Amino acid sequence: MIITLPLLNYVKSNHDIQAINQWRTDVENQLQQCFENGQSIREVILARSNLIDEALTFLWQHAELDKTDLSLFAVGGYGRKEMLPYSDVDIMVLSEDAITAEQEQLISTFISSLWDVGNFKPATSVRTIQDCVIQATSDLTVATALIEARLITGNQQLAKWPRRIVSQTWTDKTFFDAKMEEQSKRYAQHNDTESNLEPDIKNAPGGIRDINQIGWIAKRHFRVNRIYDLVHLGFISEFELGVLEEAESFLWEIRHHLHRLTKRDENRLLFDYQRDIAATFGYVREEGKPQNYPIEQFMKRYYRSAQQVSTLNEMLLAYFNESVITPRLPNYERNIEEINENFKLVDGKLAVQHHKIFSEKPSAILEIFYLLANRPEIEGIRARTLRLLTLAAKRIDQSFRDDPTHQALFMAILRSPHRLYNTLVTMKRLGVLGNYIPAFGQITGLMQYDLFHIYTVDAHILLLLRNLSRFKEPEFAKDFPVVSSVFQRLARRDIIYLAAIFHDIAKGRRGDHSELGAVDAIEFCRKHGFTERECNLVAWLVKNHLLMSVTAQKKDISDPDVVKEFAEKMGDMEHLDYLYTLTVADINATNPTLWNSWRASLMRQLYTQARDVIRSGLGRPVDYQMLIEDTKFAASELLVKDFELSAVEKVWQELGDEYFIKESADEIAWHTRAILEHGDNPAPLVLMRAHRKSAQDAVQIFIYTQDQPNLFATTVAILDRMNLDVQDARIITATKAFSLDTYVVLDRFGTLLTDPEREEMVIEALVNALSQSDKYPGLMQRRIPRQLRHFDIENTVEVTFNAALNQNMVEIATLDHPGLLAKIGGLFMMQGLDIHSAKIATLGERAEDIFFVTKKDGNPMTKSEADTFAIQLKAALDEASNQVCGQH
């Protein structure tokens, strides 16, 4: 039981209403102590609301407003008695008639006292009944506030007026439609998902507002004060009420901790707070568990709770619409169409023939989704049937899963031509999918504490399936022309759909999730009638689902040996086609903001090159001399009209074989033309153009200049200053000590090639910097993005020897931050190393870069030199990471 501190004792002992300030502070400390000692959050919130009532009543009387016929109402969360430590105190002063000058003066005194005593954040409105009618008619926010208006003190005769006004100004239908439109807009502001990395626990789908929404609409129609009263009216079941109340208490506890932690009315569960709040709920680091395991487990609980709330919100409001609003529409006639002995269509939505269908015929649990997925004219499932499905899903057990009829129905759903994504989302939300595939149930709500995976694992899997099914639609074929054509010719789409379901299903377990998922997949496929060959193909896709992405983004796919090695792992076109399709859909479902046409071009390039290798024969060795001659011939064909072949050959004689192996004929012709036109001009030559391999958002920058020690470091420092992110770099040094550098960059603003002035600025900055070979431009200081400061990435440096290139390969993994590449370039420069090529991959907060280097004499580092350099580079990265974290 919460013991409260009498307000009057404070005021009397201090002879000053300012004592309310200290009283409120002491009360908050007492409430916090009660909460920490096990008092429920509901009791604490209610106690706080009652205490604020007491204070406002005292101040109302102190302002002598109790001698008027005015009333004081609590509205908003305060009206519902849901007050958190730093919640606004929303109040309304209501008058039956126009407010007199004397009353205005008293109201002003009252409001001033609220600010004077401190510890209150009053949001005050002063209205007459007529004002309320006018404002409620046009303003949904005012109407909503009036529904929850609660009389604190004053004229009792006005207590029922607020709700009466809403009843007069809004019908059930107009209010329902307006609130649903408002909810839709609110959802859109939060990406229409419960699974945001930093969710707003009040306003996002599945948050407190979703629970409020049920109450607002029900209170408007049923005239009740509490959601609990809706149980007796049959609008909500005891079970559903229990789920809502448990979720609401959980959300209130989070919000309570957010308020205490931030000392303000904070509703966003930012990375800044997740670790601390997870700890308050008992999620702490365990021996043998990853560092972020406590946060991921806490957020898993949040996401599951939010999904339950948003599902109940959808279900209960649909039930209200179907049972209350629609039947009362003018000229309404229920349209019923019989489907079979189990189901019928009622106003276009599926409904059970009777309420015992799912208990008497368990196969109907899956049959209803088969109908939903295969008949596009069906608009959805009736709310009453959804409620029955939610209960029926809990009865799915191993005997249900082992039933051949049920297995056939599940595969029929997966092979359906329509609405696969929406059907599976509904199955997930109702608990059917997680109970039919228990491993999927385990990863429901599971998040990964990083900036790369922006969805929970279950949401990611379903989005991957949505992407795959979209590849067959013409409107998406425009954006994914190659992968769409590959998807269209896949022999068995159910194979790739199952690979999608199982590719990440083992995340959160100990061990390699790809290996564990492959085991789950092969067991599932065997039970569902697949041949052994088909089972192995699904398992192979699950096991290797990261292979193509890693190869394209981390290896030099212009190297024929790299492509040949990848093609050999594919073995045939079937495996390549399935993996390419799965990879593109997977990346887009992981974080669409990181998918761009540059990454698309890498995947497409690797696919087409591997396809050519497979078609020409996997056993054939790479004929480098023929490759070089073919490339030179194709490039000369592009140049011969404008230049003498002897002049072209003279430029090419300065370049090594590696240049003609790794550059395309088009790029070689571009470079050669520019060099010949530049002539003997000693100034650096800098050109840029759109990337020619269909990477519309990538820009190629070509630099031809005298070789110098700080060439790479200077270039990337300037590019960073110009808001250009390097994705790929290749440095070729000619025999006459000239360097040909090509960079692929992404423009943070997207205006480089459409803004001639900006293009000229970039070129001028590079020319000026490269003309001063003895000067290094240094790094531009940038503010570290807030989100990056909360990730502790272990810096790793690995230096190996590449015998084929006679170069050292330096692999770096570190926390990404502004200017990182420029810093690394400077570190290589100080160590006296030349960079010959670089592959830059940024995956959320994590940078994984690869550099091919030699010493100044062109020789690789020795083993001891490489080991020493790796230690020095890691120490420098550790220092840079500490500086980043120190900005938090």
KAHU-V112383 format. One record per run of one state. SS is the DSSP state (A for helix, B for strand, O for the rest). FROM is the first residue (numbers start at 0). LEN is the number of residues. If there is no record, write none. Layout:
BEGIN
ss=SS from=FROM len=LEN
ss=SS from=FROM len=LEN
END
This chain:
BEGIN
ss=O from=0 len=6
ss=A from=6 len=8
ss=O from=14 len=4
ss=A from=18 len=18
ss=O from=36 len=4
ss=A from=40 len=22
ss=O from=62 len=2
ss=A from=64 len=3
ss=O from=67 len=3
ss=B from=70 len=4
ss=O from=74 len=1
ss=A from=75 len=4
ss=O from=79 len=9
ss=B from=88 len=7
ss=O from=95 len=5
ss=A from=100 len=16
ss=O from=116 len=5
ss=B from=121 len=7
ss=A from=128 len=10
ss=O from=138 len=1
ss=A from=139 len=8
ss=O from=147 len=2
ss=B from=149 len=5
ss=O from=154 len=1
ss=A from=155 len=3
ss=O from=158 len=2
ss=A from=160 len=9
ss=O from=169 len=2
ss=A from=171 len=17
ss=O from=188 len=11
ss=B from=199 len=1
ss=O from=200 len=7
ss=A from=207 len=15
ss=O from=222 len=6
ss=A from=228 len=4
ss=O from=232 len=5
ss=A from=237 len=25
ss=O from=262 len=5
ss=B from=267 len=1
ss=O from=268 len=2
ss=A from=270 len=10
ss=O from=280 len=12
ss=A from=292 len=36
ss=O from=328 len=7
ss=B from=335 len=3
ss=O from=338 len=4
ss=B from=342 len=4
ss=O from=346 len=2
ss=B from=348 len=4
ss=O from=352 len=4
ss=A from=356 len=4
ss=O from=360 len=3
ss=A from=363 len=11
ss=O from=374 len=5
ss=B from=379 len=2
ss=O from=381 len=1
ss=A from=382 len=11
ss=O from=393 len=4
ss=A from=397 len=5
ss=O from=402 len=1
ss=A from=403 len=11
ss=O from=414 len=5
ss=A from=419 len=10
ss=O from=429 len=2
ss=A from=431 len=5
ss=O from=436 len=1
ss=A from=437 len=6
ss=O from=443 len=13
ss=A from=456 len=14
ss=O from=470 len=3
ss=A from=473 len=4
ss=O from=477 len=3
ss=A from=480 len=8
ss=O from=488 len=4
ss=A from=492 len=10
ss=O from=502 len=10
ss=A from=512 len=15
ss=O from=527 len=4
ss=A from=531 len=12
ss=O from=543 len=3
ss=A from=546 len=8
ss=O from=554 len=5
ss=A from=559 len=11
ss=O from=570 len=2
ss=A from=572 len=18
ss=O from=590 len=1
ss=A from=591 len=3
ss=O from=594 len=2
ss=A from=596 len=20
ss=O from=616 len=7
ss=A from=623 len=16
ss=O from=639 len=5
ss=A from=644 len=9
ss=O from=653 len=3
ss=A from=656 len=6
ss=O from=662 len=2
ss=A from=664 len=14
ss=O from=678 len=6
ss=B from=684 len=6
ss=O from=690 len=7
ss=B from=697 len=9
ss=O from=706 len=4
ss=A from=710 len=11
ss=O from=721 len=2
ss=B from=723 len=10
ss=O from=733 len=4
ss=B from=737 len=10
ss=O from=747 len=8
ss=A from=755 len=16
ss=O from=771 len=14
ss=A from=785 len=5
ss=O from=790 len=5
ss=B from=795 len=7
ss=O from=802 len=4
ss=B from=806 len=9
ss=O from=815 len=4
ss=A from=819 len=11
ss=O from=830 len=2
ss=B from=832 len=11
ss=O from=843 len=2
ss=B from=845 len=10
ss=O from=855 len=7
ss=A from=862 len=24
ss=O from=886 len=2
END
